[in-house]
Each structure stands twice: as C-alpha cells, then as structure tokens.
C-alpha cells in the first residue's frame, strides 16, 4: 500500500490528536473512496448524456437563479 502526506490546519491536527483511538488513515481512505465512487457515477451519467455544453450552461443559470431566489438574494 502506498503512503500519502496530507497538509491540514494546525487546529484540525490538534483536534484529531485528542481522539487517538480513531484510525484517521482509514477515515481519510474511506472518504476518498466515497468521493471517487461519486465521481465515477457522475462520469457514467455524463457519458450517456445528450446535453450540449449550451444546455448545461442554461441549466447552471437556472439552478443558480433558483438558489438565489430561495435565499432572498434576488
């Protein structure tokens, strides 16, 4: 198994060290695996999509406008 070095803020490191019984490497590994799973699903959906770049940009605007309305920004 390969090693990876992560840079984290000092305050996060201090908090993690308070919980020495937790296998933080396993937690990080599982989070990365979950994120990759989501990426693979998104890529599979995108490969099958018939949307054009213009369609995606229009949907993006609609979603952002809806979010802005919901939060009273417009």
N, C-alpha and C positions, 0 to 999 in steps of 0.2 A: 504494500500500500504506500502511496506517495504522501509526502508531507506538504503542507501549505502554511504559510505565515500570513496572519491577518493583522491589520492595524486597526485598533479600536481606541476610543477615547479613554483617558485615564479613569474617569468616573465609572465607566462601564466595567473596566477591569477590576476596580475595587469592589464593585457590587458582585461581580461573578466570583471573586475570591471568597466572599462571605458564604458561598454555597459550594464547598469543596466536594460534597458527595455527588454533585451533578457532573456527569461526563459531558463537558461543554463541547468537546470534539464531536461526540455523537450528535448532540443537539444541532451543531452547525452543519454537519454532514447531512442529517435528515432534512434540514431547512433547504439546503442546496439541492438535494434530490427532489424535493417537492417543487421547488421553483423550476427545475429542469422539466419535470412532468408537465407543468403548466405551459411551459414554452413549447414542448412537443405537441401538446393538444392544440395550442394556438396555431402552430405551423401546419398541422394537419388540416385544420379548418381553413386556413388561408390558401393552402394548395388547392382545395376544392372550390374555393370562392370564385364567382363570376364577376365580382365587383371590380370596377375600374378604379384607378387612382382618384379620378374626379368624384366617383361615387363615395369613396372613403372620406375624402376631404369634406364633402357635403354632410355626410353623417356626423363627422367630427364637429362641424359647426353647430349642427342641430343638438347634439349631446351637450356641448359646452353652453349653448344658449339655454337649454333646459335646466342645467345645473345652476347657472347664474340666476335664472328666474326663481328656482326653488329656494335659493339663499338670499333672495331680495336684492340682488345686485343690479337687476335691470327692471 
